[in-house]
């Protein structure tokens, strides 16, 4: 499967849940190791976690749902929430957080034409690019000069409640599955 493909006619600024996987370059285990069935974060792993949480705290239109930091990749559910700014001022920052478990049923309609060369502000690509940039800068500033990401990331649009539940379960069980897969390796 070509991980660089995006759903045609879908605007990745649209409100919705996106399952995202971001890998390190050459699958290097920069983020730590799994010991006794638990993920033990290295300094770059802690930075990756902090920046992921910061992404959800500093972007008014983004909520980081479930996530896990693995030795050589990050899994997360990014929820992009499009909200009228007047609601934010009336209801406060908590109004920006979607109810956990809510999924919009969005399907592309019509032809939106050719995508622009650069991703749109607020799009999933811009959110992930900013996250990767922040983690890279902090890791290198902390002395991890060789730290690098794969150039692309994998995403999947979560289309309904069942899929959201399944992706959350997959993320929660990822450390356990990794430990089972790598025992004795």
C-alpha positions as CSV (number, residue, x, y, z in Angstrom):
1,X,0.0,0.0,0.0
2,X,1.3,3.4,-0.9
3,X,1.2,5.4,2.3
4,X,1.6,8.7,0.5
5,X,-1.9,8.5,-1.1
6,X,-4.6,10.7,0.3
7,X,-8.4,10.3,-0.2
8,X,-9.3,12.1,-3.4
9,X,-11.8,14.9,-3.0
10,X,-11.3,15.0,0.7
11,X,-10.3,18.2,2.4
12,X,-8.0,17.3,5.3
13,X,-9.1,20.5,7.0
14,X,-12.5,18.9,7.5
15,X,-13.8,18.1,10.9
16,X,-13.2,14.5,11.8
17,X,-11.1,11.9,13.5
18,X,-7.9,10.8,11.8
19,X,-5.8,7.8,12.8
20,X,-2.2,8.8,12.3
21,X,1.1,6.8,12.4
22,X,4.4,8.6,12.2
23,X,7.6,6.6,12.0
24,X,11.2,7.4,12.7
25,X,13.7,7.3,9.9
26,X,14.9,3.7,9.3
27,X,12.7,2.6,12.1
28,X,15.3,3.6,14.6
29,X,14.1,3.1,18.2
30,X,14.7,6.7,19.3
31,X,11.7,6.8,21.7
32,X,12.7,4.1,24.1
33,X,12.1,0.4,24.6
34,X,9.5,-1.9,25.8
35,X,10.5,-3.6,29.1
36,X,8.3,-6.1,30.9
37,X,5.3,-5.1,28.7
38,X,5.7,-1.4,29.4
39,X,6.9,1.4,27.2
40,X,9.9,3.1,28.9
41,X,10.4,6.4,27.2
42,X,13.8,7.8,26.4
43,X,14.5,11.5,26.3
44,X,13.3,11.8,22.7
45,X,10.3,9.7,23.6
46,X,9.4,12.1,26.4
47,X,9.8,15.0,24.0
48,X,7.6,13.3,21.4
49,X,4.9,12.8,24.1
50,X,5.2,16.3,25.4
51,X,4.9,17.9,21.9
52,X,1.9,15.7,21.1
53,X,0.1,16.8,24.2
54,X,1.1,20.4,23.4
55,X,-0.3,20.1,19.9
56,X,-3.7,19.4,21.5
57,X,-3.4,22.2,24.0
58,X,-2.2,25.0,21.8
59,X,-4.2,24.4,18.7
60,X,-7.8,25.4,19.3
61,X,-9.1,23.2,16.5
62,X,-7.2,20.0,17.5
63,X,-7.9,17.4,20.1
64,X,-5.4,14.5,20.6
65,X,-7.7,11.6,21.5
66,X,-5.9,8.3,22.2
67,X,-2.2,7.9,21.5
68,X,0.9,5.9,22.2
69,X,4.6,6.4,21.8
70,X,6.3,3.3,20.6
71,X,10.1,2.7,20.2
72,X,10.1,3.7,16.5
73,X,6.7,5.3,15.8
74,X,3.8,7.3,17.2
75,X,0.2,6.3,16.9
76,X,-2.5,8.9,17.6
77,X,-6.0,9.9,16.9
78,X,-6.2,13.5,15.8
79,X,-9.6,15.2,16.0
80,X,-9.9,18.3,13.9
81,X,-12.8,20.4,15.2
82,X,-14.2,23.3,13.2
83,X,-16.0,25.7,15.6
84,X,-17.3,29.2,15.3
85,X,-15.0,31.4,17.4
86,X,-17.9,33.1,19.0
87,X,-18.7,29.8,20.7
88,X,-15.2,29.7,22.1
89,X,-15.5,33.1,23.8
90,X,-19.0,32.3,25.2
91,X,-18.2,28.8,26.4
92,X,-14.5,28.9,27.2
93,X,-11.7,26.6,26.0
94,X,-13.5,23.5,27.2
95,X,-16.0,24.1,24.4
96,X,-13.2,23.1,22.0
97,X,-13.0,19.6,23.2
98,X,-15.3,17.2,21.4
99,X,-17.2,14.7,23.5
100,X,-15.0,11.6,23.7
101,X,-16.6,9.1,21.4
102,X,-18.3,11.5,19.1
103,X,-17.5,11.0,15.4
104,X,-18.9,13.0,12.6
105,X,-20.0,10.9,9.6
106,X,-18.4,12.8,6.8
107,X,-18.1,11.7,3.2
108,X,-16.7,13.7,0.4
109,X,-19.3,15.2,-1.9
110,X,-18.7,16.8,-5.2
111,X,-15.4,17.6,-7.0
112,X,-13.3,20.1,-5.2
113,X,-10.8,20.3,-8.0
114,X,-7.0,20.0,-7.9
115,X,-5.4,20.3,-4.5
116,X,-3.0,23.2,-3.9
117,X,0.7,22.5,-3.9
118,X,1.1,23.4,-0.2
119,X,-1.2,22.0,2.5
120,X,-3.8,24.4,3.9
121,X,-3.4,25.9,7.3
122,X,-5.2,23.8,9.9
123,X,-5.0,20.7,7.7
124,X,-3.8,17.4,9.0
125,X,-0.6,17.7,7.0
126,X,0.2,21.0,8.6
127,X,-0.6,19.7,12.1
128,X,1.7,16.7,11.6
129,X,4.5,18.7,9.9
130,X,4.5,21.2,12.8
131,X,4.6,18.3,15.4
132,X,7.4,16.6,13.6
133,X,9.4,19.8,13.3
134,X,9.0,20.7,17.0
135,X,10.1,17.2,18.1
136,X,13.1,17.2,15.7
137,X,14.2,20.6,16.9
138,X,13.9,19.8,20.6
139,X,15.6,16.4,20.2
140,X,18.5,17.9,18.3
141,X,18.8,20.7,20.8
142,X,19.0,18.1,23.5
143,X,22.0,16.5,21.8
144,X,20.2,13.8,19.7
145,X,21.8,15.1,16.5
146,X,20.9,12.0,14.5
147,X,17.2,12.1,15.2
148,X,15.0,12.1,12.1
149,X,11.5,11.1,11.0
150,X,10.4,9.2,7.9
151,X,9.5,11.8,5.3
152,X,5.8,10.9,5.3
153,X,3.1,9.7,7.7
154,X,0.2,7.3,7.4
155,X,-3.3,8.4,8.1
156,X,-6.8,6.9,7.9
157,X,-10.1,8.8,8.2
158,X,-12.2,7.3,11.0
159,X,-15.7,7.1,9.6
160,X,-17.9,5.9,12.5
161,X,-18.2,5.1,16.2
162,X,-17.3,1.4,15.7
163,X,-14.1,2.3,13.8
164,X,-13.2,4.9,16.5
165,X,-13.6,2.2,19.2
166,X,-11.5,-0.3,17.2
167,X,-8.7,2.2,16.6
168,X,-8.6,3.2,20.3
169,X,-8.4,-0.4,21.2
170,X,-5.6,-1.0,18.7
171,X,-3.6,2.0,20.1
172,X,-4.2,0.9,23.8
173,X,-3.0,-2.7,23.0
174,X,-0.1,-1.7,20.8
175,X,2.6,-2.0,23.5
176,X,1.3,-5.4,24.5
177,X,1.2,-6.6,20.9
178,X,4.7,-5.3,20.3
179,X,6.1,-7.1,23.4
180,X,4.4,-10.4,22.2
181,X,5.8,-10.0,18.7
182,X,9.3,-9.2,19.8
183,X,9.8,-11.7,22.6
184,X,12.9,-13.6,22.0
185,X,13.7,-11.5,18.9
